[in-house]
Amino acid sequence: MSFQIWMKTEKPLQQLASEIRDLFALPTFKHHTLAGESYCQFEVFGMLLIIRQPDEEPHNPEVDEEPRDSEVLDYPYSLDMHLSFTDHELDTDTMEYTLQPYYAQFLAFHLGIKTACLQKKKMGNHWQIRYNFYCKNPNWKPSLLYGEDGWKPAVITDMPSPWRSMLPEF
């Protein structure tokens, strides 16, 4: 199971990785650069987290696995989370679709950054996708409880991108 969350911030990669490490109580990360792309990697209990800062150069098929979607071109970082499950009968698709927006909102709130994540749905024989966008609500007040006058959610969900069909890969 794996998913990706895009992050928009002015913070440098090392600072962002340190804040995510502290937030999730992760072990020390390893900083690498491969083919012009800088990234920090965490490994813990069958989980691999990679915070990438994609190269600013135009798409190079020899370097990149795939080009970025236009909705997230202005998001300079991505958090790739890979979880390994062996010998199981878990429905990891449901877990992935539930955890991805949770972590996107969690990061947006606790780090004060903008995040984006992909949402998929099956339509007949093909898939449709769109991006959901999140940011911390600057008007959120922790002293107000849900239902009280003036309460506002801690995370703002911006307008998602329109649904579009995924092109099949051959």
Secondary structure, DSSP 8 states (H G I E B T S, - for coil): -EEEEEEE-SS-HHHHHHHHHHHHT----EEEEETTEEEEEEEETTEEEEEEE--SS---TTT-SS---GGGTT--EEEEEEE---S----HHHHHHHHHHHHHHHHHHHHT-EEEEEEEEEETTEEEEEEEEEEE-TT--TTS-TTSTT---SEEEE-----EE-----
